[in-house]
Amino acid sequence: MLADKLTPVLNRYDELTELLSSPDVASDIKRMTELSKEQSGLLALVEKTKEYKALLQDIDDNKEMLSDAELGEMAKEELRELEPQVPLVEEEIKKLMIPKDPNDERNIIVELRAGTGGDEAALFVGDLFAAYQRYADLKGWKIELMSTSPSDAGGYKEIIALIKGDQVYSRLKYEGGTHRVQRVPATESQGRVHTSAITVAVMPEVDDVEVEIDPTDLKIDVMRASGNGGQSVNTTDSAVRITHLPTGLVVTNQDQKSQHKNKDKAMKVLKARLYDLELQEAQKKDSAARNEQVGTGDRSGRIRTYNYPQNRISDHRITLTLYRLNEIMGGGLLEEIIDPLITDAQMRSMEAAGLA
């Protein structure tokens, strides 16, 4: 019974309240911060549990009054209102009981890269990033470009950006994977549909203390910037390339005129990639977590197709197809794709936790 599963939650919340009021914890800032964070994470579930228990008690009280000659009819009316609320509150509780992803509240570093398809792939990197920008605007998030590599055709070989705001990772973590686009290139005189693909990687932003890097594990090269960038692009050795020797990861940044700023941004991207590698390794070891994933683990899988001639967008992980591609991309209405992905992930998590 659901009520029985909630008892340990209430007990733990009370225990945390008692611990936080003890002198020993009050004198230990680190311990107090950890316990406060745990208690804060339980608060919504505790409040909903109390609401649920009160609802069940009201139903029991009204059932006892059904045989009363004077109060029976009023009790029937109350039960007609109260009983339909039970499954709704239970569903809310089950969602709150799903183990939280510790990265959900983080900002992200997102990397979009052109894959197969030449110029069309590069153009779509720009198109998809523009959709992310519109979506970020709707959510009140901020985007900071970390690195860009423009293509001759007007698109981008690569875009790396930091997206900051409330619950960014929780909303965009399922964007990682291969995105396939089907459309007629502007240069195609016969009207033939061209298929191309780009890859997207979504990584939580990490603090400096969370990922420690031994300076001896780094090879740092400085060079002159190349490509678009204005008059000063080739006049100073401002571009930075950092190689992490143990993993072979390479990060290059040349967007800033300052070598120091380019190095800082490259290090931020490198730390996010290293942290992301740890996440992927943990997911591979945990079969239960792997089964719950909609698609955050396998970066090589094709996750979505954008078919412009049919105005169709399809997410292959949840067999979702919408014939509103232009509206979704043009208006940044990615919620129509993201919400079903999150709902599916929640259902899988509830099944794994025995709550479904």
Buried (B, 14 or more C-beta within 10 A) or exposed (E): EBEEBBEEBBEBBEEBEEBBEEEEBEEEEEBBEEBBEBBEEBEEBBEBBEBBEEBBEBBEEBBEBEEEEEBEEEBEEBBEEBEEBBEEBBEBBBBBBBEEBEBEEBBBBBBBBBBEBBBBBBBBBBBBBEBBBBBBEEBEBEBEEBBBBBBEBEBBBBBBBBBBBEEBBBBBBBBBBBBBBBBBBEEEEEEEEBBBBBBBBBBBBBEEEEBEBEEEEBEEEEEEBEBEBEEEBEEEEBBBBBBBEEEEBBBBBBBBBEBEBBBBBBBBBBBBBBBBBEBBEEBEEEEEBBEBBBBBBBBEEBBBBBBBEEBBBBBBBBEBEBEBBEEBBEBBBBBBBBEBBBEBBBBBBBEBBEBE
